Amino acid sequence: MTAFFEGIQYLFVNILFAPLDFLRHLELITWFGANTINWIFMIICSAAIVYWIKQLRIFDAAGTENQDTTAHSFLK
């Protein structure tokens, strides 16, 4: 049973966390390089928010948005 848990430890520590160890060592060299993943996620989230707001404006301008307070049966 000990070998099983040591195998799990080896998987996580030496294989799955290797990219995170690389980013930790990269931070000592360049902060921007280590945070590239964060910047990419922020750009994706910003684009998604802009797209969502544009879609909300399209539906609001078309008048297809149901703003009735009893739109759901559980609100009656």
C-alpha positions in Angstrom: 0.0 0.0 0.0 2.9 2.3 0.6 4.1 1.9 -3.0 0.7 3.0 -4.2 0.8 6.3 -2.2 4.4 6.9 -3.2 3.3 6.4 -6.8 0.6 9.1 -6.4 3.2 11.4 -4.8 5.6 10.8 -7.7 2.8 11.5 -10.2 1.8 14.8 -8.7 5.2 16.1 -7.5 7.4 15.2 -10.4 5.1 15.1 -13.4 1.9 17.1 -12.9 3.4 20.0 -11.0 6.5 20.3 -13.3 5.0 23.2 -15.3 4.2 25.1 -12.1 7.8 24.5 -10.9 9.0 25.9 -14.2 6.9 29.1 -13.7 8.2 29.4 -10.2 11.8 29.4 -11.4 10.9 31.7 -14.3 9.6 34.3 -11.9 13.1 34.9 -10.7 14.1 35.8 -14.2 11.1 37.7 -15.5 7.9 38.6 -13.8 6.0 39.1 -17.0 7.0 35.7 -18.4 5.9 33.9 -15.3 2.5 35.6 -15.4 1.8 35.1 -19.1 -0.9 32.5 -18.2 -2.7 35.1 -16.0 -2.5 37.7 -18.8 -4.0 35.2 -21.3 -6.9 34.3 -19.0 -7.6 38.0 -18.3 -7.7 38.7 -22.1 -10.0 35.8 -22.7 -12.3 36.9 -19.8 -12.3 40.5 -21.1 -13.3 39.4 -24.6 -16.1 37.2 -23.2 -17.5 40.0 -21.1 -17.4 42.4 -24.1 -19.2 39.8 -26.2 -21.8 39.1 -23.5 -22.5 42.8 -23.1 -22.9 43.3 -26.9 -25.3 40.4 -27.0 -27.3 41.8 -24.1 -27.6 45.1 -26.0 -28.7 43.4 -29.2 -31.5 41.5 -27.3 -32.5 44.7 -25.4 -32.7 46.7 -28.6 -34.8 44.0 -30.4 -37.2 43.9 -27.5 -37.0 40.1 -27.2 -35.9 40.1 -23.6 -38.7 38.9 -21.3 -38.5 41.2 -18.3 -41.8 40.1 -16.7 -41.3 39.3 -13.1 -43.3 36.1 -13.5 -41.2 34.8 -16.3 -40.5 31.7 -14.2 -43.2 29.5 -12.6 -41.6 29.6 -9.2 -41.9 33.4 -9.0 -45.7 33.4 -9.2 
